[in-house]
Amino acid sequence: MTGRKENNNSKKCPLCGGGISDGTTATPFFIDERIIVVKDVPAEVCGDCGEAYMKSSVVDRVESLLDRLEDLHSEVSIVHYEAA
Ligand SMILES: [Zn+2]
């Protein structure tokens, strides 16, 4: 008997071992020559190193947003995740 319990509520950052909590992040995407910054993306953010981890469902939604933005032809775009 080890007496150990897995605690799923306190995740650890794979990079630095710091604590991860829910938050939002701004993530730049580089497509060809263009930069698209997506703000307010829901993510789990490390309190120590600031690394953000996005769920795959969030990534899917961001990618569909980026697909639509390809028609804009502006070099730098800043969009909110809510617009996706
Ligand atoms: Zn970290």
PDB file of the backbone (N, CA, C, O) and the ligand in Angstrom, with CONECT records:
HET     ZN  A 101       1
ATOM      1  N   MET A   1       0.829  -1.208   0.000  1.00  0.00           N
ATOM      2  CA  MET A   1       0.000   0.000   0.000  1.00  0.00           C
ATOM      3  C   MET A   1       0.859   1.250   0.000  1.00  0.00           C
ATOM      4  O   MET A   1       1.685   1.464   0.887  1.00  0.00           O
ATOM      5  N   THR A   2       0.645   2.057  -1.001  1.00  0.00           N
ATOM      6  CA  THR A   2       1.479   3.243  -1.136  1.00  0.00           C
ATOM      7  C   THR A   2       0.832   4.472  -0.526  1.00  0.00           C
ATOM      8  O   THR A   2       1.530   5.387  -0.088  1.00  0.00           O
ATOM      9  N   GLY A   3      -0.489   4.505  -0.491  1.00  0.00           N
ATOM     10  CA  GLY A   3      -1.163   5.677   0.047  1.00  0.00           C
ATOM     11  C   GLY A   3      -1.122   6.874  -0.876  1.00  0.00           C
ATOM     12  O   GLY A   3      -1.520   7.975  -0.498  1.00  0.00           O
ATOM     13  N   ARG A   4      -0.636   6.656  -2.097  1.00  0.00           N
ATOM     14  CA  ARG A   4      -0.561   7.803  -3.017  1.00  0.00           C
ATOM     15  C   ARG A   4      -1.861   7.985  -3.775  1.00  0.00           C
ATOM     16  O   ARG A   4      -2.521   7.013  -4.145  1.00  0.00           O
ATOM     17  N   LYS A   5      -2.213   9.207  -3.996  1.00  0.00           N
ATOM     18  CA  LYS A   5      -3.400   9.519  -4.784  1.00  0.00           C
ATOM     19  C   LYS A   5      -3.003  10.334  -6.005  1.00  0.00           C
ATOM     20  O   LYS A   5      -2.172  11.239  -5.935  1.00  0.00           O
ATOM     21  N   GLU A   6      -3.626   9.984  -7.129  1.00  0.00           N
ATOM     22  CA  GLU A   6      -3.432  10.835  -8.301  1.00  0.00           C
ATOM     23  C   GLU A   6      -4.369  12.021  -8.177  1.00  0.00           C
ATOM     24  O   GLU A   6      -5.563  11.865  -7.921  1.00  0.00           O
ATOM     25  N   ASN A   7      -3.821  13.183  -8.358  1.00  0.00           N
ATOM     26  CA  ASN A   7      -4.651  14.376  -8.313  1.00  0.00           C
ATOM     27  C   ASN A   7      -4.725  14.992  -9.702  1.00  0.00           C
ATOM     28  O   ASN A   7      -3.787  15.654 -10.147  1.00  0.00           O
ATOM     29  N   ASN A   8      -5.843  14.772 -10.384  1.00  0.00           N
ATOM     30  CA  ASN A   8      -5.978  15.263 -11.754  1.00  0.00           C
ATOM     31  C   ASN A   8      -6.175  16.771 -11.823  1.00  0.00           C
ATOM     32  O   ASN A   8      -6.062  17.363 -12.897  1.00  0.00           O
ATOM     33  N   ASN A   9      -6.466  17.390 -10.697  1.00  0.00           N
ATOM     34  CA  ASN A   9      -6.749  18.817 -10.735  1.00  0.00           C
ATOM     35  C   ASN A   9      -5.488  19.674 -10.740  1.00  0.00           C
ATOM     36  O   ASN A   9      -5.529  20.840 -11.134  1.00  0.00           O
ATOM     37  N   SER A  10      -4.379  19.107 -10.308  1.00  0.00           N
ATOM     38  CA  SER A  10      -3.171  19.916 -10.317  1.00  0.00           C
ATOM     39  C   SER A  10      -2.209  19.365 -11.351  1.00  0.00           C
ATOM     40  O   SER A  10      -1.416  18.467 -11.067  1.00  0.00           O
ATOM     41  N   LYS A  11      -2.290  19.913 -12.553  1.00  0.00           N
ATOM     42  CA  LYS A  11      -1.408  19.486 -13.634  1.00  0.00           C
ATOM     43  C   LYS A  11      -0.066  20.173 -13.499  1.00  0.00           C
ATOM     44  O   LYS A  11       0.059  21.255 -12.926  1.00  0.00           O
ATOM     45  N   LYS A  12       0.921  19.509 -14.042  1.00  0.00           N
ATOM     46  CA  LYS A  12       2.272  20.077 -14.014  1.00  0.00           C
ATOM     47  C   LYS A  12       2.734  20.374 -15.445  1.00  0.00           C
ATOM     48  O   LYS A  12       2.424  19.644 -16.386  1.00  0.00           O
ATOM     49  N   CYS A  13       3.477  21.458 -15.570  1.00  0.00           N
ATOM     50  CA  CYS A  13       4.031  21.823 -16.863  1.00  0.00           C
ATOM     51  C   CYS A  13       5.109  20.822 -17.261  1.00  0.00           C
ATOM     52  O   CYS A  13       6.036  20.574 -16.489  1.00  0.00           O
ATOM     53  N   PRO A  14       4.997  20.232 -18.478  1.00  0.00           N
ATOM     54  CA  PRO A  14       6.020  19.268 -18.915  1.00  0.00           C
ATOM     55  C   PRO A  14       7.386  19.914 -19.124  1.00  0.00           C
ATOM     56  O   PRO A  14       8.404  19.223 -19.113  1.00  0.00           O
ATOM     57  N   LEU A  15       7.418  21.208 -19.311  1.00  0.00           N
ATOM     58  CA  LEU A  15       8.696  21.887 -19.574  1.00  0.00           C
ATOM     59  C   LEU A  15       9.450  22.181 -18.293  1.00  0.00           C
ATOM     60  O   LEU A  15      10.647  21.910 -18.197  1.00  0.00           O
ATOM     61  N   CYS A  16       8.754  22.739 -17.301  1.00  0.00           N
ATOM     62  CA  CYS A  16       9.463  23.207 -16.118  1.00  0.00           C
ATOM     63  C   CYS A  16       8.919  22.624 -14.820  1.00  0.00           C
ATOM     64  O   CYS A  16       9.516  22.816 -13.761  1.00  0.00           O
ATOM     65  N   GLY A  17       7.783  21.908 -14.888  1.00  0.00           N
ATOM     66  CA  GLY A  17       7.232  21.333 -13.675  1.00  0.00           C
ATOM     67  C   GLY A  17       6.391  22.294 -12.865  1.00  0.00           C
ATOM     68  O   GLY A  17       5.938  21.957 -11.771  1.00  0.00           O
ATOM     69  N   GLY A  18       6.177  23.487 -13.392  1.00  0.00           N
ATOM     70  CA  GLY A  18       5.371  24.478 -12.696  1.00  0.00           C
ATOM     71  C   GLY A  18       3.895  24.128 -12.750  1.00  0.00           C
ATOM     72  O   GLY A  18       3.484  23.254 -13.512  1.00  0.00           O
ATOM     73  N   GLY A  19       3.110  24.803 -11.949  1.00  0.00           N
ATOM     74  CA  GLY A  19       1.675  24.560 -11.904  1.00  0.00           C
ATOM     75  C   GLY A  19       0.962  25.176 -13.099  1.00  0.00           C
ATOM     76  O   GLY A  19       1.315  26.264 -13.554  1.00  0.00           O
ATOM     77  N   ILE A  20      -0.050  24.464 -13.605  1.00  0.00           N
ATOM     78  CA  ILE A  20      -0.795  24.924 -14.773  1.00  0.00           C
ATOM     79  C   ILE A  20      -2.208  25.274 -14.340  1.00  0.00           C
ATOM     80  O   ILE A  20      -2.840  24.531 -13.589  1.00  0.00           O
ATOM     81  N   SER A  21      -2.703  26.417 -14.822  1.00  0.00           N
ATOM     82  CA  SER A  21      -4.078  26.775 -14.529  1.00  0.00           C
ATOM     83  C   SER A  21      -4.757  27.308 -15.785  1.00  0.00           C
ATOM     84  O   SER A  21      -4.099  27.721 -16.740  1.00  0.00           O
ATOM     85  N   ASP A  22      -6.099  27.290 -15.760  1.00  0.00           N
ATOM     86  CA  ASP A  22      -6.857  27.751 -16.914  1.00  0.00           C
ATOM     87  C   ASP A  22      -6.677  29.249 -17.115  1.00  0.00           C
ATOM     88  O   ASP A  22      -6.639  30.019 -16.155  1.00  0.00           O
ATOM     89  N   GLY A  23      -6.569  29.642 -18.354  1.00  0.00           N
ATOM     90  CA  GLY A  23      -6.430  31.052 -18.673  1.00  0.00           C
ATOM     91  C   GLY A  23      -6.604  31.244 -20.158  1.00  0.00           C
ATOM     92  O   GLY A  23      -7.157  30.388 -20.848  1.00  0.00           O
ATOM     93  N   THR A  24      -6.127  32.376 -20.647  1.00  0.00           N
ATOM     94  CA  THR A  24      -6.145  32.622 -22.084  1.00  0.00           C
ATOM     95  C   THR A  24      -4.764  33.048 -22.531  1.00  0.00           C
ATOM     96  O   THR A  24      -3.946  33.502 -21.730  1.00  0.00           O
ATOM     97  N   THR A  25      -4.515  32.896 -23.819  1.00  0.00           N
ATOM     98  CA  THR A  25      -3.217  33.267 -24.358  1.00  0.00           C
ATOM     99  C   THR A  25      -3.404  33.929 -25.714  1.00  0.00           C
ATOM    100  O   THR A  25      -4.436  33.752 -26.361  1.00  0.00           O
ATOM    101  N   ALA A  26      -2.412  34.685 -26.138  1.00  0.00           N
ATOM    102  CA  ALA A  26      -2.390  35.225 -27.494  1.00  0.00           C
ATOM    103  C   ALA A  26      -1.318  34.460 -28.259  1.00  0.00           C
ATOM    104  O   ALA A  26      -0.156  34.426 -27.855  1.00  0.00           O
ATOM    105  N   THR A  27      -1.722  33.847 -29.368  1.00  0.00           N
ATOM    106  CA  THR A  27      -0.800  32.984 -30.088  1.00  0.00           C
ATOM    107  C   THR A  27      -0.585  33.484 -31.510  1.00  0.00           C
ATOM    108  O   THR A  27      -1.550  33.641 -32.258  1.00  0.00           O
ATOM    109  N   PRO A  28       0.660  33.736 -31.895  1.00  0.00           N
ATOM    110  CA  PRO A  28       0.920  34.123 -33.281  1.00  0.00           C
ATOM    111  C   PRO A  28       1.057  32.896 -34.180  1.00  0.00           C
ATOM    112  O   PRO A  28       1.678  31.900 -33.810  1.00  0.00           O
ATOM    113  N   PHE A  29       0.457  32.993 -35.377  1.00  0.00           N
ATOM    114  CA  PHE A  29       0.614  31.935 -36.371  1.00  0.00           C
ATOM    115  C   PHE A  29       1.279  32.539 -37.594  1.00  0.00           C
ATOM    116  O   PHE A  29       0.910  33.625 -38.042  1.00  0.00           O
ATOM    117  N   PHE A  30       2.250  31.838 -38.125  1.00  0.00           N
ATOM    118  CA  PHE A  30       2.981  32.326 -39.299  1.00  0.00           C
ATOM    119  C   PHE A  30       2.563  31.503 -40.506  1.00  0.00           C
ATOM    120  O   PHE A  30       2.833  30.304 -40.583  1.00  0.00           O
ATOM    121  N   ILE A  31       1.894  32.168 -41.455  1.00  0.00           N
ATOM    122  CA  ILE A  31       1.411  31.477 -42.636  1.00  0.00           C
ATOM    123  C   ILE A  31       1.988  32.178 -43.850  1.00  0.00           C
ATOM    124  O   ILE A  31       1.687  33.342 -44.114  1.00  0.00           O
ATOM    125  N   ASP A  32       2.821  31.455 -44.584  1.00  0.00           N
ATOM    126  CA  ASP A  32       3.549  32.082 -45.694  1.00  0.00           C
ATOM    127  C   ASP A  32       4.288  33.303 -45.163  1.00  0.00           C
ATOM    128  O   ASP A  32       5.119  33.184 -44.263  1.00  0.00           O
ATOM    129  N   GLU A  33       3.988  34.483 -45.719  1.00  0.00           N
ATOM    130  CA  GLU A  33       4.677  35.710 -45.298  1.00  0.00           C
ATOM    131  C   GLU A  33       3.872  36.456 -44.250  1.00  0.00           C
ATOM    132  O   GLU A  33       4.256  37.545 -43.824  1.00  0.00           O
ATOM    133  N   ARG A  34       2.772  35.881 -43.840  1.00  0.00           N
ATOM    134  CA  ARG A  34       1.836  36.656 -43.032  1.00  0.00           C
ATOM    135  C   ARG A  34       1.828  36.194 -41.571  1.00  0.00           C
ATOM    136  O   ARG A  34       2.164  35.055 -41.249  1.00  0.00           O
ATOM    137  N   ILE A  35       1.437  37.114 -40.718  1.00  0.00           N
ATOM    138  CA  ILE A  35       1.353  36.829 -39.294  1.00  0.00           C
ATOM    139  C   ILE A  35      -0.084  37.052 -38.843  1.00  0.00           C
ATOM    140  O   ILE A  35      -0.659  38.117 -39.068  1.00  0.00           O
ATOM    141  N   ILE A  36      -0.638  36.069 -38.226  1.00  0.00           N
ATOM    142  CA  ILE A  36      -1.975  36.218 -37.666  1.00  0.00           C
ATOM    143  C   ILE A  36      -1.878  35.947 -36.165  1.00  0.00           C
ATOM    144  O   ILE A  36      -1.466  34.867 -35.741  1.00  0.00           O
ATOM    145  N   VAL A  37      -2.260  36.932 -35.380  1.00  0.00           N
ATOM    146  CA  VAL A  37      -2.249  36.765 -33.935  1.00  0.00           C
ATOM    147  C   VAL A  37      -3.681  36.507 -33.477  1.00  0.00           C
ATOM    148  O   VAL A  37      -4.580  37.311 -33.720  1.00  0.00           O
ATOM    149  N   VAL A  38      -3.871  35.390 -32.820  1.00  0.00           N
ATOM    150  CA  VAL A  38      -5.192  35.074 -32.287  1.00  0.00           C
ATOM    151  C   VAL A  38      -5.157  35.344 -30.788  1.00  0.00           C
ATOM    152  O   VAL A  38      -4.375  34.748 -30.047  1.00  0.00           O
ATOM    153  N   LYS A  39      -6.031  36.266 -30.358  1.00  0.00           N
ATOM    154  CA  LYS A  39      -6.049  36.651 -28.944  1.00  0.00           C
ATOM    155  C   LYS A  39      -7.165  35.936 -28.190  1.00  0.00           C
ATOM    156  O   LYS A  39      -8.120  35.426 -28.778  1.00  0.00           O
ATOM    157  N   ASP A  40      -7.012  35.918 -26.891  1.00  0.00           N
ATOM    158  CA  ASP A  40      -8.035  35.360 -26.000  1.00  0.00           C
ATOM    159  C   ASP A  40      -8.336  33.891 -26.291  1.00  0.00           C
ATOM    160  O   ASP A  40      -9.477  33.443 -26.186  1.00  0.00           O
ATOM    161  N   VAL A  41      -7.292  33.155 -26.659  1.00  0.00           N
ATOM    162  CA  VAL A  41      -7.458  31.727 -26.901  1.00  0.00           C
ATOM    163  C   VAL A  41      -7.479  31.007 -25.553  1.00  0.00           C
ATOM    164  O   VAL A  41      -6.546  31.149 -24.763  1.00  0.00           O
ATOM    165  N   PRO A  42      -8.531  30.240 -25.284  1.00  0.00           N
ATOM    166  CA  PRO A  42      -8.553  29.515 -24.016  1.00  0.00           C
ATOM    167  C   PRO A  42      -7.440  28.468 -23.980  1.00  0.00           C
ATOM    168  O   PRO A  42      -7.271  27.695 -24.924  1.00  0.00           O
ATOM    169  N   ALA A  43      -6.702  28.452 -22.906  1.00  0.00           N
ATOM    170  CA  ALA A  43      -5.573  27.538 -22.805  1.00  0.00           C
ATOM    171  C   ALA A  43      -5.253  27.296 -21.338  1.00  0.00           C
ATOM    172  O   ALA A  43      -5.710  28.017 -20.451  1.00  0.00           O
ATOM    173  N   GLU A  44      -4.456  26.264 -21.111  1.00  0.00           N
ATOM    174  CA  GLU A  44      -3.922  26.042 -19.768  1.00  0.00           C
ATOM    175  C   GLU A  44      -2.521  26.620 -19.763  1.00  0.00           C
ATOM    176  O   GLU A  44      -1.664  26.219 -20.552  1.00  0.00           O
ATOM    177  N   VAL A  45      -2.300  27.568 -18.863  1.00  0.00           N
ATOM    178  CA  VAL A  45      -1.070  28.344 -18.891  1.00  0.00           C
ATOM    179  C   VAL A  45      -0.225  28.025 -17.665  1.00  0.00           C
ATOM    180  O   VAL A  45      -0.721  27.979 -16.539  1.00  0.00           O
ATOM    181  N   CYS A  46       1.069  27.803 -17.913  1.00  0.00           N
ATOM    182  CA  CYS A  46       2.006  27.533 -16.822  1.00  0.00           C
ATOM    183  C   CYS A  46       2.295  28.818 -16.063  1.00  0.00           C
ATOM    184  O   CYS A  46       2.629  29.836 -16.669  1.00  0.00           O
ATOM    185  N   GLY A  47       2.169  28.780 -14.756  1.00  0.00           N
ATOM    186  CA  GLY A  47       2.424  29.959 -13.947  1.00  0.00           C
ATOM    187  C   GLY A  47       3.897  30.295 -13.830  1.00  0.00           C
ATOM    188  O   GLY A  47       4.241  31.415 -13.453  1.00  0.00           O
ATOM    189  N   ASP A  48       4.773  29.354 -14.143  1.00  0.00           N
ATOM    190  CA  ASP A  48       6.211  29.603 -14.014  1.00  0.00           C
ATOM    191  C   ASP A  48       6.842  30.084 -15.307  1.00  0.00           C
ATOM    192  O   ASP A  48       7.444  31.157 -15.343  1.00  0.00           O
ATOM    193  N   CYS A  49       6.710  29.298 -16.376  1.00  0.00           N
ATOM    194  CA  CYS A  49       7.410  29.657 -17.620  1.00  0.00           C
ATOM    195  C   CYS A  49       6.482  30.312 -18.630  1.00  0.00           C
ATOM    196  O   CYS A  49       6.946  30.830 -19.646  1.00  0.00           O
ATOM    197  N   GLY A  50       5.164  30.297 -18.368  1.00  0.00           N
ATOM    198  CA  GLY A  50       4.235  30.983 -19.252  1.00  0.00           C
ATOM    199  C   GLY A  50       3.842  30.191 -20.482  1.00  0.00           C
ATOM    200  O   GLY A  50       3.105  30.699 -21.328  1.00  0.00           O
ATOM    201  N   GLU A  51       4.314  28.959 -20.604  1.00  0.00           N
ATOM    202  CA  GLU A  51       3.939  28.124 -21.746  1.00  0.00           C
ATOM    203  C   GLU A  51       2.441  27.853 -21.707  1.00  0.00           C
ATOM    204  O   GLU A  51       1.881  27.549 -20.654  1.00  0.00           O
ATOM    205  N   ALA A  52       1.791  27.968 -22.885  1.00  0.00           N
ATOM    206  CA  ALA A  52       0.351  27.757 -22.961  1.00  0.00           C
ATOM    207  C   ALA A  52       0.062  26.452 -23.687  1.00  0.00           C
ATOM    208  O   ALA A  52       0.683  26.136 -24.702  1.00  0.00           O
ATOM    209  N   TYR A  53      -0.882  25.709 -23.151  1.00  0.00           N
ATOM    210  CA  TYR A  53      -1.255  24.429 -23.750  1.00  0.00           C
ATOM    211  C   TYR A  53      -2.708  24.502 -24.180  1.00  0.00           C
ATOM    212  O   TYR A  53      -3.612  24.699 -23.369  1.00  0.00           O
ATOM    213  N   MET A  54      -2.910  24.334 -25.504  1.00  0.00           N
ATOM    214  CA  MET A  54      -4.264  24.415 -26.039  1.00  0.00           C
ATOM    215  C   MET A  54      -4.837  23.022 -26.235  1.00  0.00           C
ATOM    216  O   MET A  54      -4.134  22.094 -26.636  1.00  0.00           O
ATOM    217  N   LYS A  55      -6.121  22.894 -25.946  1.00  0.00           N
ATOM    218  CA  LYS A  55      -6.800  21.629 -26.215  1.00  0.00           C
ATOM    219  C   LYS A  55      -6.941  21.441 -27.723  1.00  0.00           C
ATOM    220  O   LYS A  55      -6.940  22.413 -28.478  1.00  0.00           O
ATOM    221  N   SER A  56      -7.064  20.184 -28.156  1.00  0.00           N
ATOM    222  CA  SER A  56      -7.138  19.940 -29.594  1.00  0.00           C
ATOM    223  C   SER A  56      -8.406  20.528 -30.194  1.00  0.00           C
ATOM    224  O   SER A  56      -8.408  20.925 -31.359  1.00  0.00           O
ATOM    225  N   SER A  57      -9.491  20.590 -29.416  1.00  0.00           N
ATOM    226  CA  SER A  57     -10.721  21.192 -29.934  1.00  0.00           C
ATOM    227  C   SER A  57     -10.519  22.687 -30.170  1.00  0.00           C
ATOM    228  O   SER A  57     -11.082  23.258 -31.104  1.00  0.00           O
ATOM    229  N   VAL A  58      -9.713  23.313 -29.316  1.00  0.00           N
ATOM    230  CA  VAL A  58      -9.413  24.737 -29.479  1.00  0.00           C
ATOM    231  C   VAL A  58      -8.541  24.950 -30.720  1.00  0.00           C
ATOM    232  O   VAL A  58      -8.751  25.888 -31.490  1.00  0.00           O
ATOM    233  N   VAL A  59      -7.559  24.061 -30.897  1.00  0.00           N
ATOM    234  CA  VAL A  59      -6.671  24.168 -32.060  1.00  0.00           C
ATOM    235  C   VAL A  59      -7.470  24.018 -33.352  1.00  0.00           C
ATOM    236  O   VAL A  59      -7.233  24.743 -34.318  1.00  0.00           O
ATOM    237  N   ASP A  60      -8.421  23.072 -33.371  1.00  0.00           N
ATOM    238  CA  ASP A  60      -9.269  22.878 -34.554  1.00  0.00           C
ATOM    239  C   ASP A  60     -10.015  24.163 -34.905  1.00  0.00           C
ATOM    240  O   ASP A  60     -10.099  24.562 -36.067  1.00  0.00           O
ATOM    241  N   ARG A  61     -10.550  24.792 -33.870  1.00  0.00           N
ATOM    242  CA  ARG A  61     -11.332  26.000 -34.100  1.00  0.00           C
ATOM    243  C   ARG A  61     -10.440  27.139 -34.603  1.00  0.00           C
ATOM    244  O   ARG A  61     -10.840  27.901 -35.483  1.00  0.00           O
ATOM    245  N   VAL A  62      -9.255  27.249 -34.053  1.00  0.00           N
ATOM    246  CA  VAL A  62      -8.317  28.270 -34.505  1.00  0.00           C
ATOM    247  C   VAL A  62      -7.941  28.024 -35.964  1.00  0.00           C
ATOM    248  O   VAL A  62      -7.839  28.967 -36.749  1.00  0.00           O
ATOM    249  N   GLU A  63      -7.738  26.760 -36.325  1.00  0.00           N
ATOM    250  CA  GLU A  63      -7.336  26.456 -37.703  1.00  0.00           C
ATOM    251  C   GLU A  63      -8.441  26.807 -38.693  1.00  0.00           C
ATOM    252  O   GLU A  63      -8.159  27.273 -39.797  1.00  0.00           O
ATOM    253  N   SER A  64      -9.694  26.586 -38.308  1.00  0.00           N
ATOM    254  CA  SER A  64     -10.776  26.953 -39.224  1.00  0.00           C
ATOM    255  C   SER A  64     -10.886  28.470 -39.333  1.00  0.00           C
ATOM    256  O   SER A  64     -11.245  29.003 -40.383  1.00  0.00           O
ATOM    257  N   LEU A  65     -10.572  29.159 -38.235  1.00  0.00           N
ATOM    258  CA  LEU A  65     -10.538  30.622 -38.276  1.00  0.00           C
ATOM    259  C   LEU A  65      -9.443  31.102 -39.225  1.00  0.00           C
ATOM    260  O   LEU A  65      -9.657  32.023 -40.012  1.00  0.00           O
ATOM    261  N   LEU A  66      -8.270  30.476 -39.148  1.00  0.00           N
ATOM    262  CA  LEU A  66      -7.150  30.867 -40.005  1.00  0.00           C
ATOM    263  C   LEU A  66      -7.474  30.614 -41.474  1.00  0.00           C
ATOM    264  O   LEU A  66      -7.085  31.397 -42.341  1.00  0.00           O
ATOM    265  N   ASP A  67      -8.187  29.519 -41.755  1.00  0.00           N
ATOM    266  CA  ASP A  67      -8.596  29.228 -43.131  1.00  0.00           C
ATOM    267  C   ASP A  67      -9.405  30.376 -43.710  1.00  0.00           C
ATOM    268  O   ASP A  67      -9.187  30.784 -44.851  1.00  0.00           O
ATOM    269  N   ARG A  68     -10.338  30.897 -42.923  1.00  0.00           N
ATOM    270  CA  ARG A  68     -11.192  31.981 -43.403  1.00  0.00           C
ATOM    271  C   ARG A  68     -10.393  33.264 -43.596  1.00  0.00           C
ATOM    272  O   ARG A  68     -10.705  34.065 -44.478  1.00  0.00           O
ATOM    273  N   LEU A  69      -9.357  33.461 -42.769  1.00  0.00           N
ATOM    274  CA  LEU A  69      -8.581  34.691 -42.840  1.00  0.00           C
ATOM    275  C   LEU A  69      -7.649  34.722 -44.043  1.00  0.00           C
ATOM    276  O   LEU A  69      -7.099  35.774 -44.369  1.00  0.00           O
ATOM    277  N   GLU A  70      -7.464  33.601 -44.700  1.00  0.00           N
ATOM    278  CA  GLU A  70      -6.567  33.578 -45.857  1.00  0.00           C
ATOM    279  C   GLU A  70      -7.064  34.494 -46.955  1.00  0.00           C
ATOM    280  O   GLU A  70      -6.285  34.920 -47.808  1.00  0.00           O
ATOM    281  N   ASP A  71      -8.342  34.800 -46.947  1.00  0.00           N
ATOM    282  CA  ASP A  71      -8.896  35.694 -47.967  1.00  0.00           C
ATOM    283  C   ASP A  71      -8.580  37.160 -47.696  1.00  0.00           C
ATOM    284  O   ASP A  71      -8.768  38.000 -48.576  1.00  0.00           O
ATOM    285  N   LEU A  72      -8.109  37.481 -46.510  1.00  0.00           N
ATOM    286  CA  LEU A  72      -7.923  38.877 -46.136  1.00  0.00           C
ATOM    287  C   LEU A  72      -6.714  39.526 -46.800  1.00  0.00           C
ATOM    288  O   LEU A  72      -6.721  40.725 -47.075  1.00  0.00           O
ATOM    289  N   HIS A  73      -5.685  38.737 -47.055  1.00  0.00           N
ATOM    290  CA  HIS A  73      -4.475  39.236 -47.721  1.00  0.00           C
ATOM    291  C   HIS A  73      -3.827  40.406 -46.999  1.00  0.00           C
ATOM    292  O   HIS A  73      -3.187  41.233 -47.649  1.00  0.00           O
ATOM    293  N   SER A  74      -3.965  40.510 -45.701  1.00  0.00           N
ATOM    294  CA  SER A  74      -3.207  41.539 -44.989  1.00  0.00           C
ATOM    295  C   SER A  74      -2.023  40.863 -44.310  1.00  0.00           C
ATOM    296  O   SER A  74      -2.105  39.707 -43.896  1.00  0.00           O
ATOM    297  N   GLU A  75      -0.930  41.594 -44.203  1.00  0.00           N
ATOM    298  CA  GLU A  75       0.301  40.967 -43.715  1.00  0.00           C
ATOM    299  C   GLU A  75       0.237  40.623 -42.246  1.00  0.00           C
ATOM    300  O   GLU A  75       0.773  39.606 -41.805  1.00  0.00           O
ATOM    301  N   VAL A  76      -0.425  41.483 -41.494  1.00  0.00           N
ATOM    302  CA  VAL A  76      -0.572  41.226 -40.066  1.00  0.00           C
ATOM    303  C   VAL A  76      -2.048  41.325 -39.706  1.00  0.00           C
ATOM    304  O   VAL A  76      -2.693  42.332 -39.997  1.00  0.00           O
ATOM    305  N   SER A  77      -2.572  40.309 -39.090  1.00  0.00           N
ATOM    306  CA  SER A  77      -3.957  40.339 -38.652  1.00  0.00           C
ATOM    307  C   SER A  77      -4.009  39.994 -37.177  1.00  0.00           C
ATOM    308  O   SER A  77      -3.283  39.121 -36.701  1.00  0.00           O
ATOM    309  N   ILE A  78      -4.875  40.689 -36.464  1.00  0.00           N
ATOM    310  CA  ILE A  78      -5.093  40.353 -35.062  1.00  0.00           C
ATOM    311  C   ILE A  78      -6.583  40.042 -34.918  1.00  0.00           C
ATOM    312  O   ILE A  78      -7.435  40.892 -35.181  1.00  0.00           O
ATOM    313  N   VAL A  79      -6.878  38.832 -34.503  1.00  0.00           N
ATOM    314  CA  VAL A  79      -8.269  38.414 -34.390  1.00  0.00           C
ATOM    315  C   VAL A  79      -8.510  37.846 -32.995  1.00  0.00           C
ATOM    316  O   VAL A  79      -7.593  37.386 -32.316  1.00  0.00           O
ATOM    317  N   HIS A  80      -9.748  37.896 -32.606  1.00  0.00           N
ATOM    318  CA  HIS A  80     -10.118  37.315 -31.326  1.00  0.00           C
ATOM    319  C   HIS A  80     -10.683  35.917 -31.544  1.00  0.00           C
ATOM    320  O   HIS A  80     -11.408  35.659 -32.505  1.00  0.00           O
ATOM    321  N   TYR A  81     -10.337  35.043 -30.642  1.00  0.00           N
ATOM    322  CA  TYR A  81     -10.815  33.670 -30.734  1.00  0.00           C
ATOM    323  C   TYR A  81     -12.339  33.611 -30.779  1.00  0.00           C
ATOM    324  O   TYR A  81     -12.918  32.736 -31.423  1.00  0.00           O
ATOM    325  N   GLU A  82     -12.978  34.547 -30.091  1.00  0.00           N
ATOM    326  CA  GLU A  82     -14.438  34.596 -30.045  1.00  0.00           C
ATOM    327  C   GLU A  82     -15.050  34.719 -31.439  1.00  0.00           C
ATOM    328  O   GLU A  82     -16.187  34.301 -31.661  1.00  0.00           O
ATOM    329  N   ALA A  83     -14.290  35.297 -32.383  1.00  0.00           N
ATOM    330  CA  ALA A  83     -14.794  35.509 -33.736  1.00  0.00           C
ATOM    331  C   ALA A  83     -14.823  34.211 -34.534  1.00  0.00           C
ATOM    332  O   ALA A  83     -15.420  34.160 -35.610  1.00  0.00           O
ATOM    333  N   ALA A  84     -14.192  33.173 -34.026  1.00  0.00           N
ATOM    334  CA  ALA A  84     -14.092  31.915 -34.776  1.00  0.00           C
ATOM    335  C   ALA A  84     -15.457  31.234 -34.894  1.00  0.00           C
ATOM    336  O   ALA A  84     -15.563  30.164 -35.492  1.00  0.00           O
TER     337      ALA A  84
HETATM  338 ZN    ZN A 101       6.319  25.756 -17.274  1.00  0.00          ZN2+
END
